Amino acid sequence: MRVQFKLNHKEVSFNVHPGESLFEVLRREGNYEVKGSNCRDGSCGACTVLLDGVPVPSCTILIGRVEGREVETIESLGDMENLHPLQRAFLENGAVQCGYCIPGILLVAKALLDRDPNPSREEIEEELSGNICRCTGYVQQIEAIERAAELLREERK
């Protein structure tokens, strides 16, 4: 079967097997920025993508469910010349160590800040609860999200 959807704001079309997950298709098609841990139940958060702006574990989404929809990976945020405020804040705050969990965490944070430009620390912690990070203890990441929220509010003035 063939599935068509937007990936990072560009129309794509892939030949797929109906039982494949979005994660499997993305990786097969070269989107290695989407991480996976073989949990296959979405509990680690490493494979998180945005599906129509909502964070979802791509390992739990059958590929047929993305037909005609918008999928965003970390590649949709920014690049080295034009970092998204979240990326900039994570770098400046030392919130990246091994980096394995970061794509999923940044996408969860982006969805949160898109919904609420001034979240409380408790709201940030709640949003991150579905993403496992074994390196940082989350403190630097939470502080970086708070800083990114400030930067985004300043940009909107």
DSSP file (Angstrom, degrees, kcal/mol; ACC not computed):
  #  RESIDUE AA STRUCTURE BP1 BP2  ACC     N-H-->O    O-->H-N    N-H-->O    O-->H-N    TCO  KAPPA ALPHA  PHI   PSI    X-CA   Y-CA   Z-CA
    1    1 A M              0   0    0      0, 0.0    15,-3.2     0, 0.0     2,-0.4   0.000 360.0 360.0 360.0 159.0    0.0    0.0    0.0
    2    2 A R  E     -A   15   0A   0     13,-0.2     2,-0.4    11,-0.0    13,-0.2  -0.932 360.0-165.8-115.3 137.1    1.1    3.6   -0.5
    3    3 A V  E     -A   14   0A   0     11,-2.6    11,-2.5    -2,-0.4     2,-0.4  -0.971   0.3-164.7-125.0 140.3    0.7    6.3    2.2
    4    4 A Q  E     +A   13   0A   0     -2,-0.4    64,-3.5     9,-0.2    65,-0.3  -0.980  24.0 135.9-126.7 135.5    1.0   10.0    1.7
    5    5 A F  E     -A   12   0A   0      7,-1.9     7,-3.0    -2,-0.4     2,-0.5  -0.958  54.0 -86.8-161.2 172.7    1.5   12.6    4.4
    6    6 A K  E     -Ab  11  70A   0     63,-3.0    65,-3.1    -2,-0.3     2,-0.5  -0.812  35.5-169.8 -92.0 131.8    3.4   15.7    5.3
    7    7 A L  E >  S-Ab  10  71A   0      3,-3.2     3,-1.2    -2,-0.5    65,-0.2  -0.972  76.1 -18.2-122.2 114.2    6.8   15.1    7.0
    8    8 A N  T 3  S-     0   0    0     63,-3.1    -1,-0.1    -2,-0.5    64,-0.1   0.910 130.5 -50.7  52.9  45.1    8.5   18.2    8.3
    9    9 A H  T 3  S+     0   0    0     62,-0.3     2,-0.4     1,-0.2    -1,-0.2   0.516 119.3 104.9  75.5  10.1    6.2   20.4    6.2
   10   10 A K  E <  S-A    7   0A   0     -3,-1.2    -3,-3.2    -5,-0.0     2,-0.2  -0.965  75.0-113.8-121.7 138.4    7.0   18.5    2.9
   11   11 A E  E     +A    6   0A   0     -2,-0.4     2,-0.3    -5,-0.2    -5,-0.2  -0.497  40.8 178.1 -67.0 131.9    4.6   16.1    1.1
   12   12 A V  E     -A    5   0A   0     -7,-3.0    -7,-1.9    -2,-0.2     2,-0.3  -0.928  15.9-164.7-131.9 159.1    6.0   12.6    1.1
   13   13 A S  E     -A    4   0A   0     -2,-0.3     2,-0.4    -9,-0.2    -9,-0.2  -0.975  12.1-180.0-146.2 129.3    4.7    9.3   -0.2
   14   14 A F  E     -A    3   0A   0    -11,-2.5   -11,-2.6    -2,-0.3     2,-0.5  -0.966  31.5-122.4-133.0 146.2    6.0    5.8    0.7
   15   15 A N  E     +A    2   0A   0     -2,-0.4     2,-0.3   -13,-0.2   -13,-0.2  -0.778  48.8 169.3 -80.1 127.4    5.3    2.2   -0.1
   16   16 A V        -     0   0    0    -15,-3.2     3,-0.0    -2,-0.5    -2,-0.0  -0.876  40.0-115.6-137.7 165.3    4.5    0.5    3.2
   17   17 A H    >   -     0   0    0     -2,-0.3     3,-2.4     4,-0.1    46,-0.2  -0.893  33.6-124.0 -98.6 135.9    3.1   -2.6    4.7
   18   18 A P  T 3  S+     0   0    0      0, 0.0    46,-0.5     0, 0.0    45,-0.1   0.774 108.5  54.9 -54.2 -29.9   -0.1   -2.0    6.7
   19   19 A G  T 3  S+     0   0    0     43,-0.1     2,-0.1    44,-0.1    -3,-0.0   0.466  84.6 109.7 -84.7  -0.6    1.3   -3.5    9.9
   20   20 A E    <   -     0   0    0     -3,-2.4    43,-2.8     1,-0.1    44,-0.3  -0.436  65.3-128.3 -75.7 148.6    4.3   -1.2   10.0
   21   21 A S  B  >  -E   62   0B   0     41,-0.3     4,-2.0    -2,-0.1    41,-0.2  -0.537  22.6-113.0 -87.1 161.1    4.6    1.5   12.6
   22   22 A L  H  > S+     0   0    0     39,-2.9     4,-2.8    36,-0.7     5,-0.2   0.903 119.4  56.3 -56.9 -41.9    5.3    5.1   11.8
   23   23 A F  H  > S+     0   0    0     35,-1.9     4,-2.5    38,-0.3     5,-0.3   0.930 105.7  49.3 -56.6 -48.7    8.6    4.6   13.6
   24   24 A E  H  > S+     0   0    0     34,-0.2     4,-2.3     1,-0.2    -1,-0.2   0.901 113.8  45.7 -60.4 -42.4    9.6    1.7   11.3
   25   25 A V  H  X S+     0   0    0     -4,-2.0     4,-2.1     2,-0.2    -1,-0.2   0.929 111.7  51.0 -68.9 -45.0    8.8    3.6    8.1
   26   26 A L  H  <>S+     0   0    0     -4,-2.8     5,-2.8     1,-0.2    -2,-0.2   0.935 114.2  44.0 -58.7 -46.6   10.5    6.8    9.2
   27   27 A R  H ><5S+     0   0    0     -4,-2.5     3,-1.9     1,-0.2    -1,-0.2   0.924 112.1  52.3 -65.2 -43.8   13.7    4.9   10.1
   28   28 A R  H 3<5S+     0   0    0     -4,-2.3    -1,-0.2     1,-0.3    -2,-0.2   0.850 107.9  53.1 -60.0 -33.6   13.6    2.9    6.9
   29   29 A E  T 3<5S-     0   0    0     -4,-2.1    -1,-0.3    -5,-0.2    -2,-0.2   0.273 128.4 -95.5 -89.1  11.3   13.3    6.1    4.9
   30   30 A G  T < 5S+     0   0    0     -3,-1.9     2,-1.5     1,-0.1    -3,-0.2   0.588  80.1 135.7  94.0  11.0   16.4    7.6    6.5
   31   31 A N    > < +     0   0    0     -5,-2.8     3,-1.4    -6,-0.2    -1,-0.1  -0.553  16.9 159.3 -92.1  72.4   14.9    9.7    9.3
   32   32 A Y  T 3   +     0   0    0     -2,-1.5    -1,-0.2     1,-0.3    -5,-0.1   0.534  56.5  82.5 -75.8  -6.6   17.4    8.6   11.9
   33   33 A E  T 3  S+     0   0    0     -3,-0.2     2,-0.8     2,-0.1    -1,-0.3   0.705  74.7  84.0 -68.7 -18.2   16.7   11.6   14.1
   34   34 A V  S <  S-     0   0    0     -3,-1.4    13,-0.2   -11,-0.1     2,-0.1  -0.788  77.8-154.2 -85.6 113.4   13.7    9.6   15.4
   35   35 A K        -     0   0    0     11,-1.0     2,-0.3    -2,-0.8    -2,-0.1  -0.436  12.4-169.4 -89.0 161.1   15.2    7.4   18.1
   36   36 A G        -     0   0    0     -2,-0.1    -2,-0.0    10,-0.1    64,-0.0  -0.992  21.6-168.4-149.1 153.5   14.0    4.1   19.4
   37   37 A S        -     0   0    0     -2,-0.3    -1,-0.1     0, 0.0    -2,-0.0   0.274  51.4-108.8-124.7   9.1   14.7    1.8   22.3
   38   38 A N  S    S+     0   0    0      1,-0.1    -2,-0.0     2,-0.0     0, 0.0   0.652  83.9 124.4  68.3  16.4   12.8   -1.4   21.2
   39   39 A C        -     0   0    0      1,-0.1    -1,-0.1     2,-0.0     4,-0.0   0.860  45.5-170.9 -71.7 -33.3   10.2   -0.7   24.0
   40   40 A R        +     0   0    0      1,-0.2    -1,-0.1     2,-0.1    -4,-0.0   0.514  67.4  78.5  55.8   8.9    7.5   -0.8   21.2
   41   41 A D  S    S-     0   0    0     19,-0.0    -1,-0.2     0, 0.0    19,-0.1   0.303 104.1-115.1-122.8   7.2    4.9    0.4   23.7
   42   42 A G  S    S+     0   0    0      1,-0.1     3,-0.2    14,-0.1    -2,-0.1   0.502  77.7 126.1  78.1   4.3    5.8    4.1   23.7
   43   43 A S        +     0   0    0      1,-0.2    -1,-0.1     2,-0.1    89,-0.0   0.694  68.8  49.5 -73.7 -18.2    6.8    4.0   27.3
   44   44 A C  S    S-     0   0    0     87,-0.1    88,-3.1    88,-0.0    -1,-0.2   0.783  88.8-143.8 -92.4 -27.1   10.3    5.5   26.8
   45   45 A G    >   +     0   0    0     86,-0.2     3,-1.5    -3,-0.2   -10,-0.1   0.406  63.2 121.6  82.6  -3.4    9.4    8.5   24.7
   46   46 A A  T 3  S+     0   0    0      1,-0.3   -11,-1.0    58,-0.1    58,-0.3   0.832  74.6  48.6 -63.2 -31.8   12.6    8.3   22.5
   47   47 A C  T 3  S+     0   0    0    -13,-0.2    11,-1.4    56,-0.1    -1,-0.3   0.225  81.4 145.3 -94.2  15.5   10.6    7.9   19.3
   48   48 A T  E <   +C   57   0A   0     -3,-1.5     2,-0.3     9,-0.2   -13,-0.2  -0.271  17.7 167.6 -59.3 134.0    8.2   10.8   20.0
   49   49 A V  E     -C   56   0A   0      7,-2.3     7,-2.7     5,-0.1     2,-0.6  -0.854  39.2-104.7-131.0 169.8    7.1   12.8   17.0
   50   50 A L  E     -CD  55  72A   0     22,-2.5    22,-2.5    -2,-0.3     2,-0.6  -0.899  28.5-167.3 -98.5 126.3    4.4   15.4   16.6
   51   51 A L  E >  S-CD  54  71A   0      3,-2.9     3,-1.4    -2,-0.6    20,-0.2  -0.945  82.3 -21.8-113.8 108.6    1.3   14.2   14.8
   52   52 A D  T 3  S-     0   0    0     18,-3.1    -1,-0.2    -2,-0.6    19,-0.1   0.878 130.5 -51.0  53.4  39.6   -0.8   17.1   13.8
   53   53 A G  T 3  S+     0   0    0     17,-0.3    -1,-0.2     1,-0.2    61,-0.1   0.415 117.2 112.0  84.7  -1.0    1.0   19.1   16.6
   54   54 A V  E <  S-C   51   0A   0     -3,-1.4    -3,-2.9    57,-0.0     2,-0.2  -0.904  71.2-118.2-109.3 129.7    0.4   16.4   19.3
   55   55 A P  E     +C   50   0A   0      0, 0.0    -5,-0.2     0, 0.0    -7,-0.1  -0.473  43.0 166.4 -67.6 130.7    3.3   14.4   20.7
   56   56 A V  E     -C   49   0A   0     -7,-2.7    -7,-2.3    -2,-0.2     2,-0.7  -0.989  43.8-109.8-140.7 148.2    2.9   10.7   20.1
   57   57 A P  E >   -C   48   0A   0      0, 0.0     3,-1.9     0, 0.0     4,-0.4  -0.713  27.1-151.2 -76.7 116.5    5.3    7.7   20.4
   58   58 A S  G >  S+     0   0    0    -11,-1.4   -35,-1.9    -2,-0.7     3,-0.7   0.701  89.4  68.9 -66.1 -18.2    5.8    6.8   16.7
   59   59 A C  G 3  S+     0   0    0      1,-0.2    -1,-0.3   -37,-0.2   -35,-0.1   0.673 101.3  47.2 -73.2 -14.9    6.4    3.1   17.6
   60   60 A T  G <  S+     0   0    0     -3,-1.9     2,-0.6   -39,-0.1    -1,-0.2   0.445  92.8  90.0-104.0  -1.6    2.7    2.8   18.6
   61   61 A I  S <  S-     0   0    0     -3,-0.7   -39,-2.9    -4,-0.4   -38,-0.3  -0.857  73.2-135.3-101.7 117.9    1.1    4.5   15.5
   62   62 A L  B >   -E   21   0B   0     -2,-0.6     3,-2.1   -41,-0.2     4,-0.3  -0.496  23.1-121.0 -68.0 140.3    0.3    2.2   12.6
   63   63 A I  G >  S+     0   0    0    -43,-2.8     3,-1.8     1,-0.3     4,-0.3   0.801 108.3  64.9 -57.4 -33.5    1.5    3.9    9.4
   64   64 A G  G >  S+     0   0    0    -46,-0.5     3,-1.0   -44,-0.3    -1,-0.3   0.750  90.9  66.7 -62.2 -22.7   -2.0    3.9    7.8
   65   65 A R  G <  S+     0   0    0     -3,-2.1    -1,-0.3     1,-0.2    -2,-0.2   0.575  93.7  58.9 -75.9  -8.3   -3.2    6.3   10.6
   66   66 A V  G X  S+     0   0    0     -3,-1.8     3,-2.6    -4,-0.3    -1,-0.2   0.456  70.5 133.8 -99.8  -0.6   -0.9    9.1    9.3
   67   67 A E  T <  S-     0   0    0     -3,-1.0   -62,-0.2     1,-0.3     3,-0.1  -0.267  84.5  -0.7 -51.1 123.5   -2.5    9.2    5.8
   68   68 A G  T 3  S+     0   0    0    -64,-3.5    -1,-0.3     1,-0.2   -63,-0.2   0.548 111.8 113.8  74.5   8.1   -3.1   12.9    4.9
   69   69 A R    <   -     0   0    0     -3,-2.6   -63,-3.0   -65,-0.3     2,-0.5  -0.434  69.1-104.4-106.5-179.7   -1.7   14.2    8.3
   70   70 A E  E     -b    6   0A   0    -65,-0.2   -18,-3.1    -2,-0.1     2,-0.4  -0.932  30.1-173.4-111.2 123.6    1.3   16.2    9.4
   71   71 A V  E     -bD   7  51A   0    -65,-3.1   -63,-3.1    -2,-0.5     2,-0.4  -0.962   3.6-169.5-115.6 131.3    4.3   14.5   11.1
   72   72 A E  E     - D   0  50A   0    -22,-2.5   -22,-2.5    -2,-0.4     2,-0.2  -0.978   4.4-176.5-122.9 135.3    7.1   16.5   12.6
   73   73 A T    >   -     0   0    0     -2,-0.4     3,-2.3   -24,-0.2     4,-0.3  -0.558  53.4 -83.0-109.6-178.2   10.4   15.3   13.8
   74   74 A I  G >> S+     0   0    0      1,-0.3     3,-1.7    -2,-0.2     4,-0.6   0.769 123.5  73.8 -57.1 -25.5   13.2   17.2   15.4
   75   75 A E  G 34 S+     0   0    0      1,-0.3    -1,-0.3     2,-0.2    -3,-0.0   0.683  86.7  63.6 -63.8 -16.9   14.3   18.2   11.9
   76   76 A S  G <4 S+     0   0    0     -3,-2.3    -1,-0.3     1,-0.1    -2,-0.2   0.615  91.1  68.2 -82.6 -11.1   11.3   20.6   11.7
   77   77 A L  T <4 S-     0   0    0     -3,-1.7     2,-0.3    -4,-0.3    -2,-0.2   0.978 108.0 -60.5 -76.4 -56.6   12.5   22.8   14.5
   78   78 A G     <  -     0   0    0     -4,-0.6    -1,-0.2     6,-0.1     2,-0.2  -0.961  41.4-120.0-173.5-179.3   15.6   24.6   13.3
   79   79 A D  B >   -F   82   0C   0      3,-1.1     3,-0.7    -2,-0.3    -3,-0.0  -0.765  45.3 -82.2-133.9-178.8   19.1   24.1   11.9
   80   80 A M  T 3  S+     0   0    0      1,-0.3     3,-0.3    -2,-0.2    -1,-0.0   0.802 128.9  44.4 -59.9 -30.6   22.6   25.2   12.9
   81   81 A E  T 3  S+     0   0    0      1,-0.2    -1,-0.3     0, 0.0     2,-0.2   0.728 126.7  28.9 -83.8 -22.3   22.2   28.6   11.3
   82   82 A N  B <  S-F   79   0C   0     -3,-0.7    -3,-1.1     2,-0.0    -1,-0.2  -0.616  79.4-170.0-141.8  74.9   18.7   29.2   12.7
   83   83 A L        -     0   0    0     -3,-0.3    -5,-0.1    -5,-0.2    -3,-0.1  -0.393  25.5-119.4 -68.8 141.0   18.2   27.4   16.0
   84   84 A H     >  -     0   0    0      1,-0.1     4,-2.5    -2,-0.1     3,-0.4  -0.509  32.5-109.4 -69.1 148.7   14.7   27.2   17.5
   85   85 A P  H  > S+     0   0    0      0, 0.0     4,-2.6     0, 0.0     5,-0.2   0.830 120.6  55.4 -53.2 -33.2   14.7   28.9   21.0
   86   86 A L  H  > S+     0   0    0      2,-0.2     4,-2.4     1,-0.2     5,-0.2   0.936 108.7  46.3 -64.2 -45.2   14.3   25.4   22.5
   87   87 A Q  H  > S+     0   0    0     -3,-0.4     4,-2.2     2,-0.2     5,-0.2   0.926 114.2  48.3 -62.4 -44.1   17.4   24.2   20.8
   88   88 A R  H  X S+     0   0    0     -4,-2.5     4,-2.8     1,-0.2     5,-0.2   0.923 112.6  48.0 -62.2 -45.1   19.3   27.3   21.8
   89   89 A A  H  X S+     0   0    0     -4,-2.6     4,-2.0    -5,-0.2     6,-0.2   0.878 110.1  52.2 -65.9 -38.0   18.1   27.1   25.5
   90   90 A F  H  <>S+     0   0    0     -4,-2.4     5,-2.5     2,-0.2     6,-0.5   0.915 113.4  44.2 -65.1 -41.7   19.0   23.4   25.7
   91   91 A L  H ><5S+     0   0    0     -4,-2.2     3,-1.1     1,-0.2    -2,-0.2   0.945 115.4  46.6 -66.4 -47.7   22.5   24.0   24.4
   92   92 A E  H 3<5S+     0   0    0     -4,-2.8    -1,-0.2     1,-0.2    -2,-0.2   0.806 115.1  47.2 -65.4 -29.3   23.1   27.1   26.6
   93   93 A N  T 3<5S-     0   0    0     -4,-2.0    -1,-0.2    -5,-0.2    -2,-0.2   0.426 108.5-119.1 -94.4   1.0   21.8   25.3   29.7
   94   94 A G  T < 5 +     0   0    0     -3,-1.1    -3,-0.2    -4,-0.4    46,-0.1   0.854  64.9 144.4  66.0  33.7   23.7   22.1   29.3
   95   95 A A      < +     0   0    0     -5,-2.5     2,-0.5    45,-0.2    -4,-0.1   0.370  48.3  78.4 -87.9   5.0   20.5   20.1   29.0
   96   96 A V        +     0   0    0     -6,-0.5    -1,-0.0    -5,-0.1     0, 0.0  -0.960  44.3 148.0-116.8 123.8   22.0   17.7   26.5
   97   97 A Q  S    S-     0   0    0     -2,-0.5    -1,-0.1     0, 0.0    -2,-0.1   0.497  83.2  -1.5-115.1 -92.2   24.3   14.9   27.5
   98   98 A C  S    S-     0   0    0      1,-0.1    -2,-0.1     4,-0.0     0, 0.0   0.832  86.6-144.2 -71.8 -27.3   24.1   11.7   25.5
   99   99 A G        +     0   0    0     -4,-0.1     3,-0.2     1,-0.0    -1,-0.1   0.346  63.8 118.3  87.9  -6.5   21.4   13.2   23.4
  100  100 A Y  S    S+     0   0    0      1,-0.2     4,-0.3     2,-0.1   -65,-0.2   0.897  82.5  35.4 -63.7 -41.7   19.4   10.1   22.8
  101  101 A C  S  > S+     0   0    0      1,-0.2     4,-2.2     2,-0.1     3,-0.4   0.639  96.1  90.1 -84.5 -14.8   16.2   11.3   24.5
  102  102 A I  H  > S+     0   0    0     -3,-0.2     4,-3.1     1,-0.2     5,-0.3   0.846  78.4  56.0 -61.0 -43.2   16.5   14.9   23.3
  103  103 A P  H  > S+     0   0    0      0, 0.0     4,-1.8     0, 0.0    -1,-0.2   0.941 113.7  42.0 -55.4 -45.8   14.6   14.8   20.0
  104  104 A G  H  > S+     0   0    0     -3,-0.4     4,-2.2    -4,-0.3    -2,-0.2   0.911 115.3  49.6 -65.8 -42.2   11.5   13.4   21.8
  105  105 A I  H  X S+     0   0    0     -4,-2.2     4,-2.6     1,-0.2    -1,-0.2   0.908 109.6  51.2 -65.3 -41.5   11.9   15.8   24.7
  106  106 A L  H  X S+     0   0    0     -4,-3.1     4,-2.6     1,-0.2    -1,-0.2   0.889 110.6  49.2 -63.1 -38.0   12.3   18.8   22.5
  107  107 A L  H  X S+     0   0    0     -4,-1.8     4,-2.3    -5,-0.3    -1,-0.2   0.893 110.7  49.1 -70.0 -38.5    9.1   17.9   20.5
  108  108 A V  H  X S+     0   0    0     -4,-2.2     4,-2.1     2,-0.2    -2,-0.2   0.926 113.4  48.2 -62.3 -43.9    7.1   17.4   23.7
  109  109 A A  H  X S+     0   0    0     -4,-2.6     4,-2.8     2,-0.2     5,-0.2   0.899 109.4  52.6 -64.2 -40.9    8.4   20.8   24.9
  110  110 A K  H  X S+     0   0    0     -4,-2.6     4,-2.3     1,-0.2    -1,-0.2   0.936 109.4  48.7 -60.5 -46.1    7.5   22.4   21.6
  111  111 A A  H  X S+     0   0    0     -4,-2.3     4,-1.6     1,-0.2    -1,-0.2   0.908 112.5  49.3 -61.0 -41.1    3.9   21.1   21.8
  112  112 A L  H  X S+     0   0    0     -4,-2.1     4,-3.1     1,-0.2     3,-0.2   0.950 112.8  45.5 -62.0 -49.5    3.6   22.4   25.3
  113  113 A L  H  < S+     0   0    0     -4,-2.8    -1,-0.2     1,-0.2    -2,-0.2   0.790 109.0  56.5 -69.3 -27.0    5.0   25.9   24.5
  114  114 A D  H  < S+     0   0    0     -4,-2.3    -1,-0.2    -5,-0.2    -2,-0.2   0.878 116.4  37.0 -66.7 -36.7    2.7   26.1   21.4
  115  115 A R  H  < S+     0   0    0     -4,-1.6    -2,-0.2     1,-0.3    -1,-0.2   0.862 134.4  19.2 -79.8 -39.0   -0.3   25.4   23.7
  116  116 A D     <  -     0   0    0     -4,-3.1    -1,-0.3    -5,-0.2    -2,-0.1  -0.902  58.9-167.8-140.7 104.0    0.9   27.4   26.7
  117  117 A P  S    S+     0   0    0      0, 0.0    36,-0.2     0, 0.0    -4,-0.1   0.571  90.6  39.3 -71.7  -6.3    3.6   30.1   26.3
  118  118 A N  S    S+     0   0    0     35,-0.0     2,-0.1    32,-0.0    28,-0.1  -0.425  78.7 173.2-139.7  62.9    4.1   30.4   30.1
  119  119 A P        -     0   0    0      0, 0.0     2,-0.1     0, 0.0    30,-0.1  -0.355  31.4-116.6 -74.0 152.9    3.8   26.9   31.6
  120  120 A S     >  -     0   0    0      1,-0.1     4,-2.1    -2,-0.1     5,-0.2  -0.389  28.5-108.1 -77.2 163.8    4.5   26.3   35.3
  121  121 A R  H  > S+     0   0    0      1,-0.2     4,-2.7     2,-0.2     5,-0.2   0.889 122.3  54.4 -59.4 -39.3    7.4   24.1   36.4
  122  122 A E  H  > S+     0   0    0      1,-0.2     4,-2.4     2,-0.2    -1,-0.2   0.889 106.7  50.4 -63.9 -39.3    4.8   21.5   37.4
  123  123 A E  H  > S+     0   0    0      2,-0.2     4,-2.2     1,-0.2    -1,-0.2   0.895 110.7  49.4 -65.8 -39.3    3.2   21.5   33.9
  124  124 A I  H  X S+     0   0    0     -4,-2.1     4,-2.1     2,-0.2    -2,-0.2   0.941 111.0  49.5 -63.6 -47.1    6.7   21.1   32.3
  125  125 A E  H  X S+     0   0    0     -4,-2.7     4,-0.6     1,-0.2    -2,-0.2   0.909 110.7  50.5 -58.6 -42.7    7.4   18.2   34.6
  126  126 A E  H >< S+     0   0    0     -4,-2.4     3,-0.9     1,-0.2     4,-0.2   0.915 109.6  50.4 -61.9 -43.7    4.1   16.5   33.8
  127  127 A E  H >< S+     0   0    0     -4,-2.2     3,-0.7     1,-0.2    -1,-0.2   0.871 111.1  49.0 -62.8 -37.2    4.7   16.9   30.1
  128  128 A L  H >< S+     0   0    0     -4,-2.1     3,-2.3     1,-0.2    -1,-0.2   0.563  84.0  94.3 -78.6  -8.3    8.2   15.3   30.4
  129  129 A S  T << S+     0   0    0     -3,-0.9    -1,-0.2    -4,-0.6    -2,-0.1   0.704  81.1  55.1 -62.6 -19.7    6.9   12.4   32.4
  130  130 A G  T <  S+     0   0    0     -3,-0.7     2,-0.5    -4,-0.2    -1,-0.3   0.367  96.3  76.9 -92.6   5.4    6.5   10.2   29.3
  131  131 A N  S <  S-     0   0    0     -3,-2.3     2,-0.5   -86,-0.1   -86,-0.2  -0.961  71.6-146.4-121.8 117.9   10.1   10.7   28.2
  132  132 A I        +     0   0    0    -88,-3.1     2,-0.4    -2,-0.5   -27,-0.1  -0.693  17.3 179.1 -86.3 128.5   12.9    8.7   30.0
  133  133 A C        -     0   0    0     -2,-0.5     4,-0.4     1,-0.1    -2,-0.0  -0.990   9.3-178.2-126.8 121.1   16.3   10.4   30.4
  134  134 A R  S    S+     0   0    0     -2,-0.4    -1,-0.1     1,-0.1    -2,-0.0   0.529  76.1  50.9 -94.9  -6.5   18.9    8.5   32.2
  135  135 A C  S    S+     0   0    0      1,-0.0    -1,-0.1     3,-0.0   -39,-0.1   0.870 109.0  33.8 -99.6 -42.0   21.6   11.1   32.0
  136  136 A T  S    S-     0   0    0    -41,-0.1     3,-0.5     2,-0.0     4,-0.3   0.753  79.0-131.0 -99.2 -24.7   20.4   14.5   33.3
  137  137 A G        -     0   0    0     -4,-0.4    -3,-0.1     1,-0.2    -1,-0.0   0.566  54.8 -96.3  77.1   5.9   17.9   14.0   36.1
  138  138 A Y  S  > S+     0   0    0      1,-0.1     4,-2.9   -43,-0.1     5,-0.3   0.184 100.0 111.4  74.0 -14.9   15.7   16.5   34.1
  139  139 A V  H  > S+     0   0    0     -3,-0.5     4,-2.4     1,-0.2     5,-0.2   0.944  81.6  42.2 -59.2 -51.2   16.8   19.6   36.1
  140  140 A Q  H  > S+     0   0    0     -4,-0.3     4,-2.2     1,-0.2    -1,-0.2   0.864 115.0  52.2 -64.0 -34.6   18.7   21.2   33.2
  141  141 A Q  H  > S+     0   0    0      2,-0.2     4,-2.2     1,-0.2    -2,-0.2   0.923 109.5  47.6 -68.1 -43.6   16.0   20.3   30.7
  142  142 A I  H  X S+     0   0    0     -4,-2.9     4,-2.2     1,-0.2    -2,-0.2   0.929 113.7  48.2 -62.7 -44.9   13.2   21.8   32.8
  143  143 A E  H  X S+     0   0    0     -4,-2.4     4,-2.2    -5,-0.3    -1,-0.2   0.877 110.4  52.3 -63.2 -37.0   15.3   25.0   33.3
  144  144 A A  H  X S+     0   0    0     -4,-2.2     4,-2.8     2,-0.2    -1,-0.2   0.883 108.4  50.2 -66.6 -37.9   16.0   25.1   29.5
  145  145 A I  H  X S+     0   0    0     -4,-2.2     4,-2.2     2,-0.2    -2,-0.2   0.902 110.0  50.6 -67.0 -40.0   12.3   24.8   28.7
  146  146 A E  H  X S+     0   0    0     -4,-2.2     4,-1.7     2,-0.2    -2,-0.2   0.918 112.5  47.2 -61.2 -42.3   11.5   27.7   31.1
  147  147 A R  H  X S+     0   0    0     -4,-2.2     4,-2.5     2,-0.2    -2,-0.2   0.911 110.2  51.9 -65.7 -42.8   14.3   29.7   29.4
  148  148 A A  H  X S+     0   0    0     -4,-2.8     4,-2.8     1,-0.2     5,-0.2   0.881 106.1  55.1 -61.8 -37.5   12.9   28.8   25.9
  149  149 A A  H  X S+     0   0    0     -4,-2.2     4,-2.3     2,-0.2    -1,-0.2   0.917 108.6  48.6 -60.8 -42.3    9.5   30.0   27.0
  150  150 A E  H  X S+     0   0    0     -4,-1.7     4,-2.4     2,-0.2    -2,-0.2   0.936 111.8  49.0 -61.2 -47.1   11.0   33.3   28.0
  151  151 A L  H  X S+     0   0    0     -4,-2.5     4,-2.2     1,-0.2    -2,-0.2   0.908 111.6  48.5 -60.8 -43.1   12.8   33.6   24.6
  152  152 A L  H  X S+     0   0    0     -4,-2.8     4,-1.6     2,-0.2    -1,-0.2   0.896 110.4  50.9 -66.6 -38.7    9.6   32.8   22.7
  153  153 A R  H  X S+     0   0    0     -4,-2.3     4,-0.6    -5,-0.2    -1,-0.2   0.906 110.0  50.7 -63.8 -39.7    7.6   35.3   24.7
  154  154 A E  H >< S+     0   0    0     -4,-2.4     3,-1.0     1,-0.2    -2,-0.2   0.900 108.0  52.9 -63.6 -40.4   10.2   38.0   23.9
  155  155 A E  H 3< S+     0   0    0     -4,-2.2    -1,-0.2     1,-0.2    -2,-0.2   0.836 105.9  54.3 -62.6 -32.9   10.1   37.1   20.2
  156  156 A R  H 3<        0   0    0     -4,-1.6    -1,-0.2     1,-0.2    -2,-0.2   0.605 360.0 360.0 -80.0 -11.6    6.3   37.6   20.2
  157  157 A K    <<        0   0    0     -3,-1.0    -1,-0.2    -4,-0.6    -2,-0.1   0.496 360.0 360.0 -70.4 360.0    6.5   41.1   21.6
